[in-house]
Structure formats: structure tokens, C-alpha cells
Amino acid sequence: MSDSDWSDRIVGERMQVDQEFAEKVAASNFSRQQWGLIMTAVEFEIENPGDPETARLVANTSKVESIVPELDNVDRASGMVGASGGRPSDDSGGLLDGVKDALGLGGGGGGVDREQLAAAEEMAQMYAGDLQEKLESRGKWEEVCVLARE
């Protein structure tokens, strides 16, 4: 079975964890829109699925770095600059400069904000832990591990 087979089985639990995790997002430096973008770059994996006792759900955040430069643009585009961690930009470069920065071509230091990246990775791992706890409490963890190793 593929990763999507086991992950398809946990959609209900993910939806519940999403709702419960909203409080942690609100307390973070990320807006809901930013967190949504971060989660599009996160993939979940099960380490050691052969032994449900030691298996662990982890967030693969290797793709998160590619979206970090866009985090500020998410809030800017929705008119939420300054709210829930959105930082106002001190340049007036517009759309073209934003695209250049996202591609790493801009001269305005369009690099990755390492603090944002670390915070996003840490929150994604917390989310994975909460999701594993939800699966365990529902008695689905062992089933998910079996599906992950097939």
C-alpha cells in the first residue's frame, strides 16, 4: 500500500486535530492562512511502522523551506498585514518583486527567514504528535501502522 492509503484512513482524525490545533496556531506567530500554507508543504511519515509500540508519526518538513518566503505574502494578499504575526513590508515593490524574492532572484534579501522556518518545523512536529495521540486514543494507531508497512 502507498502512503496515501494509510493517510486516507485518518482524514477524520486530521480534521479534528486541525480544529483542536487552532488554539496553538492562534498562540503562535502564524496566522491561520500562513499555517494552512505551511501544512501544504508538510508530509507525514511513520517511522518504524513494524512496531506500533515504538512507531512514531513524524512531519517531513523538507519542503517547508520553499514556502517560507511566501508566508508574509499570504497575509498581505488577504489584507491581514500586522495581524497574527503578519509582518508589514517596508518596501513597495509590488507583485513582481514578490515573485522575484520567492524565486530567490530579488536583491531585497528574499532569503528564507530561519526563525520562521524553525517555528514552522517545530509546530508541524507538534501537530504530528497531537495527531498520533488522537489516533492512539481512538484505537486506530495499530491499524495505521499495519497499512503503512504494507
Secondary structure, DSSP 8 states (H G I E B T S, - for coil): --HHHHHHTTHHHHHHHHHHHHHHHHHSS--HHHHHHHHHT-EEEEESTT-TTT-EEEEE-TTGGGTGGGHHHHHHHTT-TTSTT----S---HHHHHHHHHTT--SS-----HHHHHHHHHHHHHHHHHHHHHHHHTT-HHHHHHHHH-
